[in-house]
Amino acid sequence: MTGTSILGNPVRRVEDPRILSGGAAYVCDLDLPGGLTAHFVRSTMAHARVEAVDTETAAKMPGVAGVFTVDDLGMPDLPPFGMAPDAMRRPPLARSTVRFVGEPIALVVAETAEQAADAAGEVIVEYDPLPVVVDAEAALADGAPILFPDAGTNRATEFDFGRVPDVFDGADTVVTARIRNQRLAPVPLEVNAAAAVPEAEDRLTLWVSSQHPFGLRDPLSGLLGISSDKIRVACPAVGGGFGAKIPLYAEYAVIAAVARRLGRPVRWVETRSESMTNLVHGRDQIQDVEIGVTADGTIVGLRGHIIANAGAYPAIGALLPSFTRNMSSGVYAIPRIDVRTTAVVTNTTSVGAYRGAGRPEAAAMIERIVDMVAAELGLDPVDVRRRNLIPPFDTPHTTAVGSSYDVGDYAAALDEVLRLAGYDDLRRQQQARREAGDRLALGIGLSVYVEITGGPGPMPEFGAVEVHADGTATAQTGTSPHGQGHETAFAQIVSAILGVPMDKIRVLHSDTAAVPESNGTYGSRSLQLGGSSIYLAAENVLTMAKERAADLLEANPDDLVLFDDGRFGVAGTPARSVGWEELAGGNGGPLRSEAKHPQGANTYPFGAHIAVVEVDTETGSVNLLRMVAVDDCGRILNPMLAEGQVHGGLAQGIAQALFEEFAYDEDGTPLTATLADYLMPSAAELPSYETAHTSTPTFLNPLGAKGIGESGTIGSTPAVQNAVVDAVAHLGVRHIDMPLTPQRVWRAIQEVAEEDGR
């Protein structure tokens, strides 16, 4: 069984039994003989000079092995984010100034977690408060507090990309909007955690809950002053990441340095409240957008300015608004686009990659303003979209901002979601309710999205397959799973090509000692890049096996086939055959091949979502009745895995639209730093999803696969926002910012009523 026959099989996840039974080991489960526990002393102020740090009392407390400040470590600052000013680099522990609540100032290491926490409470920090700025626009204003005086500005990055003249030439109407993507906390089930183990010959093993072990090893080498070949970074089970566990956190470097100094293992597992304020946040963009259209709804141009809050220390969050710009055309044939971007530092937690990383913000922008165009012109949102969709294409389509979409058929996804939702009937129901003056208003929201996956800049991923003398096989992959089902997917590929049963296939990953190289897991890249490399390596092993089998059977390799029982023989004559044990167990040794699929370009999955809501016009309460999602990720390897990714993505996208927001007061104090304050939906708040797929395989990899991990999040958020606004549009409401809480919806209704004198 080879080629495309490996695709489409609903194989159950092989990872689940050990995870569900408690057999999976996380960082907190590791047995570390002689290990110490670390507890960070964190800033209680958003912006202040650190006048003094008194550690004397803490150092004398029971069980304490050491208390460390930045001066004790002698470490350099973390590597800078390449496009931000060098003056905005982050120290491993606060160096003279703290810039957000939760920034680590000191580290206490003790025999037990309780002793470390008690001693940390005795570390006295003297602050000299400085002016605070938490809003990105306020940080750009004249006279705003400057976080990094040596930089002389709060601008981390700014790009105009070359201004486009006459953007609205030919427009009959220009619709304007201010669209806000609020700040989100990733909230993975497992909080951030790491354990550093010093070893002989100046070696170090770092066990860490991460998506990118190789991405930690090399910068850690520079911070610790030891060669990277002496550092092993290994990830045990990882309980969720969503992009927040890609970067090298300062805490990793600090506990590694302290473990080496003390000569003992040191483990750090943050609390949930620490995680809420220290794990990178997501989104936090303000988008001022104008779109020019003709009277029939044809889009002639788009102009916008994206202001992104990068948090206190700029990381990839400073680049994310450019990702948003890259996808600003969406699924539409917009001839002229002029979008500039500015990323700003503020006294808040740093913003990083969070499920979609810049692309959900683009979908929120374009899909929201297209609905506003429909409302302005009195047209159906479906009709405006149909008029502007890029026609089906099977060779690359380049947008006005230079994004090169691989293949797409956006109308097919739109047609399917309209059919599944029963769109025309929903509109009839809505009209009937409005005519009856129903207090419970029905809203129908649509989004048609496209996103970029495999990036940034599709770096190839390592893959290897080896068949051993006992007939078992090992696959190595550079991708690092944190819940997606990589072990199942890659074993499925190997099994389908080589005929080795899945229970005899081991998948190695997430360990710099077990895999020679890696570019990590992010950007929905794992199957199309990592999986394609496994595919090519397995195909190479199959070819090698046929050559060995041909020698043993005295046959032509081209005449050999792999029978259903996993043995090789001449087609039509199964009586004489050889198995993997004979082929890999002879003098030739194991059969092994390595590969790195050179994809060379990104893929662009797409889809269409419809949300149906009920809004209580007296209270503003929103009830999500239906969520219909049609997604296209090319060929699907395992429908069960793809469905799981869609379900998880829908939950996070709906959560942004209706529930979640990480908020600060004007002093930079977090207002939603616990799960008692930060509102996450449970299953009780979510409907049963209605999902389907269209399929437009990409030509960029042998699997025909595109990413699916972020699609649900990208398509669902604007669909739900559009649905809520649609529900109350007949009352005169034009727009409501996310999250669409009952209070926010109620206020929007009341403001319109007051303006109308009702």
ZADODREN-702931 format. One record per residue (C-alpha): residue in one letter; residue number from 1; y, z, x. Coordinates in steps of 0.1 Angstrom, whole numbers, plus 2048, in hexadecimal, padded with zeros to 3 digits. Layout:
BEGIN
   rest    nr    py    pz    px
      A   NUM     Y     Z     X
...
This chain:
BEGIN
   rest    nr    py    pz    px
      M     1   800   800   800
      T     2   81F   7F4   812
      G     3   842   7E7   80C
      T     4   853   7EE   7EB
      S     5   833   7FD   7DD
      I     6   83E   81E   7EC
      L     7   85B   81F   7D4
      G     8   85C   82E   7B2
      N     9   840   847   7B4
      P    10   848   869   7A3
      V    11   838   87F   7BD
      R    12   83D   8A5   7B9
      R    13   850   8B7   7D4
      V    14   83A   8C5   7EF
      E    15   854   8DE   7FA
      D    16   855   8F1   7D9
      P    17   836   906   7DA
      R    18   841   919   7F9
      I    19   865   91C   7ED
      L    20   85B   928   7CA
      S    21   841   940   7D7
      G    22   857   951   7F1
      G    23   845   941   80E
      A    24   864   92F   81B
      A    25   877   942   837
      Y    26   89D   943   837
      V    27   8B3   950   853
      C    28   8B2   973   843
      D    29   88C   972   843
      L    30   887   96B   868
      D    31   875   985   87C
      L    32   88C   98D   89A
      P    33   87D   9AA   8AF
      G    34   899   9BF   8BD
      G    35   8B2   9AD   8A8
      L    36   8D5   9B9   8A0
      T    37   8EA   9B3   881
      A    38   90D   9A5   882
      H    39   92A   9AC   86B
      F    40   94C   99C   86D
      V    41   96D   9AD   868
      R    42   982   995   854
      S    43   9A6   992   84C
      T    44   9B4   9A1   82D
      M    45   9D4   98E   830
      A    46   9DA   968   82C
      H    47   9F4   965   848
      A    48   9FD   97F   861
      R    49   A00   987   886
      V    50   9E5   99D   893
      E    51   9F7   9B9   8A5
      A    52   9D9   9CD   8AF
      V    53   9B4   9D1   8A9
      D    54   9A7   9F4   8AE
      T    55   981   9F4   8B4
      E    56   97D   A15   8C5
      T    57   970   A29   8A7
      A    58   959   A0D   89C
      A    59   94A   A09   8BE
      K    60   93F   A2E   8BF
      M    61   92E   A2E   89D
      P    62   908   A31   89A
      G    63   8F3   A13   8A2
      V    64   910   9FE   8AD
      A    65   908   9E7   8CB
      G    66   92A   9D8   8CF
      V    67   94B   9CF   8BF
      F    68   95C   9AF   8C9
      T    69   97E   99E   8C5
      V    70   988   97C   8D1
      D    71   994   98A   8F2
      D    72   972   999   8F9
      L    73   960   977   8F4
      G    74   974   962   90C
      M    75   96B   943   8F7
      P    76   980   924   8F3
      D    77   98C   919   8D0
      L    78   975   904   8BB
      P    79   976   8DF   8C1
      P    80   994   8CF   8AE
      F    81   990   8B8   891
      G    82   998   897   8A2
      M    83   9B5   88B   88C
      A    84   9C7   8AC   888
      P    85   9E0   8BA   8A1
      D    86   9CF   8CC   8BE
      A    87   9E5   8EA   8B7
      M    88   9D2   8F0   896
      R    89   9B1   8F9   8A8
      R    90   99E   917   89B
      P    91   996   935   8B2
      P    92   973   944   8AF
      L    93   983   964   8A4
      A    94   9A7   968   89A
      R    95   9BE   965   8B8
      S    96   9DF   976   8B1
      T    97   9E3   967   88E
      V    98   9CE   967   86F
      R    99   9D3   949   857
      F   100   9BD   950   839
      V   101   9AD   96D   827
      G   102   98A   970   835
      E   103   991   963   858
      P   104   97B   977   871
      I   105   98E   98E   888
      A   106   972   9A2   899
      L   107   94C   9A5   899
      V   108   938   9C5   897
      V   109   914   9C4   8A2
      A   110   8FC   9E0   89A
      E   111   8D8   9E9   896
      T   112   8D9   9E6   870
      A   113   8EE   9D4   856
      E   114   8FA   9F5   847
      Q   115   905   A02   869
      A   116   917   9E1   871
      A   117   929   9E2   84F
      D   118   933   A06   853
      A   119   941   A01   876
      A   120   954   9E1   86B
      G   121   966   9F7   852
      E   122   973   A0C   86E
      V   123   983   9EF   881
      I   124   9A8   9F3   87C
      V   125   9BE   9D3   87C
      E   126   9E3   9D6   87E
      Y   127   9F5   9B8   86D
      D   128   A18   9AB   86E
      P   129   A1A   996   84E
      L   130   A27   972   84F
      P   131   A32   95C   832
      V   132   A15   94C   81F
      V   133   A11   929   810
      V   134   9F2   921   7FC
      D   135   9FD   901   7E9
      A   136   9FB   8E0   7FC
      E   137   A1C   8D2   7EE
      A   138   A2E   8F2   7F6
      A   139   A21   8F0   819
      L   140   A33   8CE   81D
      A   141   A54   8DB   810
      D   142   A72   8E1   827
      G   143   A72   905   832
      A   144   A4D   90B   82B
      P   145   A3B   924   841
      I   146   A2B   912   85F
      L   147   A08   91D   866
      F   148   A07   90F   889
      P   149   A2A   911   899
      D   150   A1E   8FD   8B7
      A   151   A16   8E0   8A0
      G   152   A38   8E2   890
      T   153   A2A   8D6   86F
      N   154   A10   8DE   854
      R   155   A05   8B9   852
      A   156   9E2   8B7   860
      T   157   9DF   891   85A
      E   158   9F5   877   849
      F   159   9EE   852   844
      D   160   A01   838   831
      F   161   9E7   81D   83A
      G   162   A03   802   839
      R   163   A17   801   819
      V   164   A10   7E6   800
      P   165   A2F   7D4   7F0
      D   166   A31   7C9   7CC
      V   167   A13   7DE   7C1
      F   168   A1D   7DB   79C
      D   169   A27   7B7   79D
      G   170   A1E   7A8   77B
      A   171   A19   7CA   769
      D   172   A25   7CF   746
      T   173   A20   7F5   748
      V   174   A1D   80E   764
      V   175   A0A   82E   75B
      T   176   A10   84C   770
      A   177   9FB   86B   775
      R   178   9F7   88B   78A
      I   179   9D2   892   78E
      R   180   9C7   8B2   79C
      N   181   9A5   8B9   7AC
      Q   182   9A3   8DE   7AE
      R   183   995   8F2   7CB
      L   184   96F   8FA   7C8
      A   185   958   911   7DA
      P   186   936   902   7E2
      V   187   922   922   7DA
      P   188   900   918   7E8
      L   189   8E3   92F   7DE
      E   190   8DF   93A   802
      V   191   8FF   946   812
      N   192   908   93D   836
      A   193   8F1   94D   850
      A   194   8E8   94A   874
      A   195   8D3   95D   88E
      A   196   8D8   959   8B4
      V   197   8BB   960   8CB
      P   198   8C1   962   8F0
      E   199   8A4   956   906
      A   200   89A   954   92A
      E   201   8AB   93C   942
      D   202   8CC   93F   92F
      R   203   8BD   92E   910
      L   204   8C7   934   8ED
      T   205   8B7   92E   8CB
      L   206   8CF   92D   8AD
      W   207   8BE   930   88B
      V   208   8D6   924   871
      S   209   8DA   91A   84D
      S   210   8E8   8F7   854
      Q   211   8E7   8D2   84B
      H   212   8ED   8C6   86E
      P   213   8DC   8D8   88B
      F   214   8E5   8BE   8A6
      G   215   909   8BF   899
      L   216   90A   8E4   8A2
      R   217   8F7   8E3   8C3
      D   218   90F   8CD   8D7
      P   219   930   8DE   8CE
      L   220   91F   900   8D2
      S   221   916   8F6   8F5
      G   222   93B   8F2   8FE
      L   223   945   913   8EE
      L   224   92A   926   900
      G   225   92C   914   921
      I   226   908   90B   923
      S   227   8F7   8E9   923
      S   228   8EB   8DC   901
      D   229   8C7   8D9   90E
      K   230   8C6   8FF   910
      I   231   8D0   903   8EB
      R   232   8B7   900   8CF
      V   233   8C5   8FE   8AC
      A   234   8AB   902   891
      C   235   8AF   904   86B
      P   236   894   917   857
      A   237   896   912   831
      V   238   8B9   90B   826
      G   239   8C3   916   804
      G   240   8DC   8FC   7FB
      G   241   8F9   8ED   80E
      F   242   90D   8D3   7FA
      G   243   920   8C9   81A
      A   244   92D   8EC   821
      K   245   912   8F2   83B
      I   246   91A   8D4   851
      P   247   934   8E3   868
      L   248   932   8FA   886
      Y   249   940   91B   878
      A   250   952   932   890
      E   251   939   94E   887
      Y   252   91C   93A   895
      A   253   92D   938   8B7
      V   254   937   95C   8B7
      I   255   915   96A   8AF
      A   256   906   953   8C9
      A   257   91E   95F   8E4
      V   258   918   984   8DB
      A   259   8F2   980   8DA
      R   260   8F3   971   8FE
      R   261   90A   98E   909
      L   262   8F4   9A9   8FA
      G   263   8D3   998   903
      R   264   8C6   99F   8E0
      P   265   8C2   98A   8C0
      V   266   8E0   98C   8A8
      R   267   8DD   982   884
      W   268   8FA   97C   86C
      V   269   8F6   977   846
      E   270   917   977   833
      T   271   91C   987   812
      R   272   923   972   7F3
      S   273   948   97D   7F3
      E   274   94A   973   818
      S   275   93B   952   80F
      M   276   954   94B   7F4
      T   277   971   950   80B
      N   278   963   942   82C
      L   279   94B   926   824
      V   280   960   906   822
      H   281   96E   8FD   800
      G   282   96F   8DB   7F0
      R   283   987   8C4   7DE
      D   284   9AB   8D1   7DA
      Q   285   9BE   8B1   7D7
      I   286   9DE   8A8   7C4
      Q   287   9DF   883   7BC
      D   288   A00   873   7B0
      V   289   9F5   851   7A3
      E   290   A05   833   792
      I   291   9F2   816   784
      G   292   A01   7F5   779
      V   293   9F1   7E2   75C
      T   294   9F8   7C4   746
      A   295   9F9   7C7   720
      D   296   9D4   7C0   71D
      G   297   9CA   7DB   736
      T   298   9C5   7C6   755
      I   299   9CD   7DB   774
      V   300   9E5   7CA   78C
      G   301   9EA   7E6   7A5
      L   302   9E5   80B   7AE
      R   303   9FC   821   7C2
      G   304   9F7   845   7CB
      H   305   9FD   862   7E3
      I   306   9E1   87A   7E9
      I   307   9EA   89D   7F6
      A   308   9CC   8B1   802
      N   309   9CB   8D6   80A
      A   310   9B6   8D8   82A
      G   311   9B8   8FE   82B
      A   312   9C1   913   849
      Y   313   9AF   900   864
      P   314   9AB   8DB   85F
      A   315   988   8CD   861
      I   316   979   8AF   84F
      G   317   98F   8BA   831
      A   318   9AC   8AA   843
      L   319   99A   888   842
      L   320   98C   88A   81E
      P   321   9AB   87C   80D
      S   322   9A5   85C   821
      F   323   982   85A   812
      T   324   992   85D   7F0
      R   325   9A9   840   7F8
      N   326   98C   82B   804
      M   327   97D   82E   7E1
      S   328   99D   82C   7CE
      S   329   994   80A   7BF
      G   330   976   818   7AE
      V   331   962   7FE   79C
      Y   332   980   7EA   793
      A   333   98E   7C9   7A1
      I   334   9B1   7D7   7AA
      P   335   9C4   7BD   7BE
      R   336   9DD   7D4   7CE
      I   337   9D9   7F8   7D8
      D   338   9F2   80E   7EB
      V   339   9E5   831   7F0
      R   340   9F2   848   80C
      T   341   9E3   86A   815
      T   342   9F0   88B   823
      A   343   9DA   8A9   82C
      V   344   9EB   8CA   830
      V   345   9E2   8EC   83F
      T   346   9E7   90B   829
      N   347   9DE   930   82A
      T   348   9BD   92A   818
      T   349   998   924   822
      S   350   992   904   834
      V   351   987   8E6   81E
      G   352   969   8D3   829
      A   353   94F   8BB   81B
      Y   354   943   8C5   7F9
      R   355   92A   8AF   7E5
      G   356   93B   88D   7E5
      A   357   956   896   7FE
      G   358   974   881   7F4
      R   359   962   869   7DD
      P   360   961   880   7BD
      E   361   987   883   7C2
      A   362   98A   85D   7C1
      A   363   975   85A   7A2
      A   364   989   875   791
      M   365   9A9   863   79A
      I   366   9A1   840   78F
      E   367   98B   848   771
      R   368   9A5   860   763
      I   369   9C2   848   767
      V   370   9AE   82B   758
      D   371   9A9   841   739
      M   372   9CE   848   738
      V   373   9D5   822   739
      A   374   9BF   81E   71B
      A   375   9D1   83A   708
      E   376   9F3   82B   712
      L   377   9EA   808   706
      G   378   9D6   813   6E8
      L   379   9B6   804   6F5
      D   380   992   810   6F6
      P   381   98A   81F   719
      V   382   96B   809   719
      D   383   97F   7E9   714
      V   384   997   7F2   730
      R   385   97A   7F8   748
      R   386   968   7D8   73E
      R   387   987   7C3   744
      N   388   98B   7D0   767
      L   389   968   7D5   774
      I   390   95E   7C3   794
      P   391   945   7A8   789
      P   392   921   7AC   794
      F   393   91C   7A3   7B9
      D   394   8FF   7A1   7D2
      T   395   914   79A   7F1
      P   396   92E   7B3   7FD
      H   397   94E   7B7   7E9
      T   398   96D   7C3   7FC
      T   399   987   7D7   7E9
      A   400   9AC   7D7   7EE
      V   401   9A9   7F5   805
      G   402   98E   7E5   81A
      S   403   96F   7F6   80D
      S   404   951   7DF   80E
      Y   405   93A   7E5   7F1
      D   406   917   7D9   7F8
      V   407   909   7CF   7D6
      G   408   911   7D9   7B2
      D   409   90F   7D2   78D
      Y   410   926   7EB   77D
      A   411   925   7DA   75B
      A   412   900   7E0   759
      A   413   904   806   75E
      L   414   920   806   745
      D   415   90C   7F3   72B
      E   416   8EF   80B   72F
      V   417   902   82B   72C
      L   418   914   81E   70D
      R   419   8F3   815   6FD
      L   420   8E2   836   706
      A   421   900   84A   6F9
      G   422   904   836   6D9
      Y   423   929   831   6E1
      D   424   934   81F   6C2
      D   425   924   839   6AC
      L   426   935   855   6BF
      R   427   957   845   6BA
      R   428   950   842   694
      Q   429   946   867   694
      Q   430   966   870   6A6
      Q   431   97C   85C   68E
      A   432   96B   86D   670
      R   433   972   88F   67E
      R   434   996   887   685
      E   435   99B   87A   662
      A   436   98C   89A   654
      G   437   9A2   8B0   669
      D   438   984   8C0   679
      R   439   98D   8DE   68F
      L   440   970   8D4   6A7
      A   441   97D   8B4   6B6
      L   442   964   89C   6C5
      G   443   96C   88D   6E7
      I   444   95B   870   6F9
      G   445   961   86C   71E
      L   446   956   84F   735
      S   447   956   849   75A
      V   448   949   82C   76E
      Y   449   948   835   792
      V   450   93E   827   7B4
      E   451   93A   83C   7D4
      I   452   933   837   7F8
      T   453   913   845   808
      G   454   903   844   82A
      G   455   923   84D   83C
      P   456   939   853   84B
      G   457   934   834   860
      P   458   90E   831   85A
      M   459   900   83F   87A
      P   460   8DB   838   87D
      E   461   8C3   854   879
      F   462   8A4   85C   88E
      G   463   881   859   87F
      A   464   85F   85A   88F
      V   465   83B   858   882
      E   466   81C   863   895
      V   467   7F8   862   88A
      H   468   7E1   87B   89C
      A   469   7BD   87B   8A6
      D   470   7B2   88F   888
      G   471   7C1   876   870
      T   472   7E0   88B   867
      A   473   803   87E   86C
      T   474   825   88C   876
      A   475   846   87E   86C
      Q   476   866   888   87E
      T   477   888   884   86F
      G   478   8AB   88B   87A
      T   479   8B6   894   857
      S   480   8B6   8B9   84D
      P   481   8AD   8C1   829
      H   482   8BD   8DD   815
      G   483   8AC   8D8   7F3
      Q   484   8AA   8B2   7EF
      G   485   885   8AD   7F5
      H   486   885   89B   816
      E   487   862   8A7   81F
      T   488   854   898   7FF
      A   489   867   877   803
      F   490   85F   871   827
      A   491   83A   87B   823
      Q   492   839   863   805
      I   493   845   846   81B
      V   494   82C   84D   837
      S   495   810   852   81E
      A   496   817   832   80B
      I   497   819   81D   82B
      L   498   7FD   82D   83F
      G   499   7E5   839   824
      V   500   7E5   85C   833
      P   501   7E4   876   816
      M   502   804   889   812
      D   503   7F4   8AB   818
      K   504   7EB   89E   83B
      I   505   80F   895   844
      R   506   826   8AD   855
      V   507   84C   8A6   855
      L   508   860   8B5   872
      H   509   885   8B9   86E
      S   510   8A3   8D1   873
      D   511   89A   8DC   896
      T   512   8A9   8CF   8B6
      A   513   889   8D8   8C8
      A   514   873   8C5   8B0
      V   515   888   8A6   8AB
      P   516   89A   894   8C8
      E   517   8B9   88A   8B6
      S   518   8CA   88B   894
      N   519   8EA   883   882
      G   520   8E4   89C   866
      T   521   8E4   89C   840
      Y   522   903   894   82D
      G   523   913   877   81A
      S   524   8F2   86F   807
      R   525   8E5   85F   827
      S   526   8C2   86E   82A
      L   527   8AB   855   819
      Q   528   8BE   835   821
      L   529   8C1   83D   846
      G   530   8A8   858   84E
      G   531   88E   84B   835
      S   532   893   827   841
      S   533   88C   832   865
      I   534   86C   843   859
      Y   535   863   824   847
      L   536   868   80E   865
      A   537   855   826   87C
      A   538   838   827   864
      E   539   837   802   861
      N   540   836   800   887
      V   541   819   819   888
      L   542   807   804   86E
      T   543   80B   7E5   884
      M   544   7FE   7F8   8A3
      A   545   7E0   805   88F
      K   546   7D7   7E2   884
      E   547   7D7   7D7   8A8
      R   548   7C0   7F3   8B3
      A   549   7AA   7EE   895
      A   550   7A8   7C9   89D
      D   551   79A   7D1   8BF
      L   552   780   7E8   8B1
      L   553   776   7D1   895
      E   554   779   7B1   8AA
      A   555   790   7A2   890
      N   556   7B2   793   88E
      P   557   7CD   7AD   886
      D   558   7DC   796   86C
      D   559   7BB   797   859
      L   560   7BA   7BD   857
      V   561   7C5   7D1   839
      L   562   7C8   7F6   831
      F   563   7AF   7FF   816
      D   564   7B5   819   7FB
      D   565   79F   832   80E
      G   566   7B7   831   82B
      R   567   7A0   81C   842
      F   568   7A7   7FA   852
      G   569   790   7DC   84E
      V   570   790   7B7   848
      A   571   79B   7AE   826
      G   572   77D   7A8   80F
      T   573   764   7B9   827
      P   574   769   7DF   823
      A   575   746   7E7   832
      R   576   754   7E7   855
      S   577   773   7FC   858
      V   578   784   816   86F
      G   579   799   834   866
      W   580   7B6   845   876
      E   581   7A0   85E   888
      E   582   790   842   89B
      L   583   7B1   82F   8A1
      A   584   7C5   84D   8AD
      G   585   7A9   861   8BC
      G   586   79D   847   8D6
      N   587   7A9   840   8F9
      G   588   7CA   832   8EC
      G   589   7D4   854   8DF
      P   590   7EA   85B   8C1
      L   591   7FD   83F   8B0
      R   592   823   845   8B1
      S   593   842   832   8AA
      E   594   867   83B   8AA
      A   595   882   829   897
      K   596   8A7   82A   88E
      H   597   8B0   813   871
      P   598   8D1   802   87B
      Q   599   8E0   800   858
      G   600   902   7F6   865
      A   601   915   7FC   844
      N   602   919   814   828
      T   603   909   810   806
      Y   604   91B   814   7E5
      P   605   907   823   7C8
      F   606   918   824   7A6
      G   607   913   82D   782
      A   608   922   835   761
      H   609   923   857   74F
      I   610   92D   861   72C
      A   611   935   884   721
      V   612   937   890   6FD
      V   613   94A   8B0   6F6
      E   614   955   8C5   6D9
      V   615   977   8D6   6DC
      D   616   982   8F2   6C6
      T   617   9A7   8E8   6C0
      E   618   9AF   90C   6B6
      T   619   9A1   91E   6D5
      G   620   99E   902   6EF
      S   621   979   909   6F4
      V   622   965   8EC   701
      N   623   940   8E6   6F9
      L   624   92F   8CB   70C
      L   625   917   8BB   6F4
      R   626   909   89E   708
      M   627   909   891   72B
      V   628   8FB   86D   72F
      A   629   8F8   860   752
      V   630   8EE   83E   75F
      D   631   8ED   83D   785
      D   632   8E3   821   79D
      C   633   8D7   82A   7BF
      G   634   8C5   80A   7C7
      R   635   89F   80D   7C8
      I   636   892   830   7C0
      L   637   877   83E   7D7
      N   638   86E   85C   7C2
      P   639   87C   85F   79E
      M   640   876   884   79D
      L   641   88A   88A   7BC
      A   642   8A6   873   7B0
      E   643   8A7   884   78E
      G   644   8AA   8A6   79F
      Q   645   8C7   89A   7B3
      V   646   8D8   88C   794
      H   647   8D3   8AC   781
      G   648   8E1   8C2   79C
      G   649   8FF   8AA   7A1
      L   650   907   8AA   77C
      A   651   908   8D0   77B
      Q   652   921   8D1   797
      G   653   936   8B5   789
      I   654   937   8C5   767
      A   655   93F   8E6   777
      Q   656   95E   8D8   787
      A   657   96A   8C9   767
      L   658   966   8E8   751
      F   659   961   907   765
      E   660   966   90B   78A
      E   661   986   911   79E
      F   662   98C   925   7BD
      A   663   9AF   934   7B9
      Y   664   9C8   948   7CF
      D   665   9E6   95C   7C5
      E   666   A08   955   7D6
      D   667   9FF   96D   7F2
      G   668   9E0   95A   7FB
      T   669   9C9   974   7EC
      P   670   9A9   964   7DD
      L   671   9A7   96A   7B8
      T   672   983   95C   7B4
      A   673   971   96A   7D2
      T   674   952   977   7BF
      L   675   93B   968   7A5
      A   676   94A   980   78C
      D   677   96B   96C   78F
      Y   678   960   949   79A
      L   679   951   939   77B
      M   680   931   926   780
      P   681   91D   918   763
      S   682   8FA   923   75C
      A   683   8E0   90D   74B
      A   684   8EC   91C   72A
      E   685   90E   90A   72E
      L   686   8FF   8E8   736
      P   687   8EE   8D0   71E
      S   688   8CD   8BE   724
      Y   689   8D7   89F   737
      E   690   8CF   87B   72C
      T   691   8C9   867   74C
      A   692   8C0   843   755
      H   693   8C3   82B   772
      T   694   8CB   807   778
      S   695   8BF   7F9   799
      T   696   8D2   7E2   7B1
      P   697   8C0   7E5   7D2
      T   698   8D5   7E3   7F1
      F   699   8CD   7CA   80C
      L   700   8D8   7E2   827
      N   701   8B7   7F4   82C
      P   702   892   7ED   827
      L   703   88F   806   80B
      G   704   8AB   7F6   7F7
      A   705   8B7   81A   7F2
      K   706   8DA   828   7EE
      G   707   8E4   84D   7EC
      I   708   8DF   862   7CC
      G   709   8E8   886   7D7
      E   710   90C   884   7CD
      S   711   90C   86B   7B1
      G   712   909   884   794
      T   713   926   898   7A1
      I   714   93D   87A   7A5
      G   715   937   86A   783
      S   716   935   889   76D
      T   717   956   89A   775
      P   718   96E   87F   768
      A   719   957   878   74A
      V   720   95A   89C   73F
      Q   721   97F   89E   746
      N   722   985   87E   733
      A   723   970   88B   716
      V   724   984   8AA   712
      V   725   9A5   898   713
      D   726   997   87E   6FB
      A   727   98E   89A   6E2
      V   728   9B2   8A5   6DF
      A   729   9C4   884   6E5
      H   730   9CA   87F   6C0
      L   731   9DF   89F   6C2
      G   732   9F6   890   6DD
      V   733   9E6   89E   6FC
      R   734   9E8   886   719
      H   735   9D8   898   736
      I   736   9C9   8BA   73F
      D   737   9C2   8C6   762
      M   738   9A0   8D3   76C
      P   739   98F   8EA   767
      L   740   992   8E5   742
      T   741   990   909   738
      P   742   996   914   714
      Q   743   9B8   922   71E
      R   744   9C3   902   72F
      V   745   9B7   8EC   712
      W   746   9C7   903   6F8
      R   747   9E8   903   70B
      A   748   9E8   8DD   70D
      I   749   9E4   8DB   6E7
      Q   750   9FF   8F5   6E2
      E   751   A18   8E5   6F9
      V   752   A15   8C4   6E6
      A   753   A18   8D6   6C5
      E   754   A38   8E7   6D0
      E   755   A47   8C7   6DC
      D   756   A40   8B7   6BB
      G   757   A4D   8D5   6A8
      R   758   A2C   8DC   698
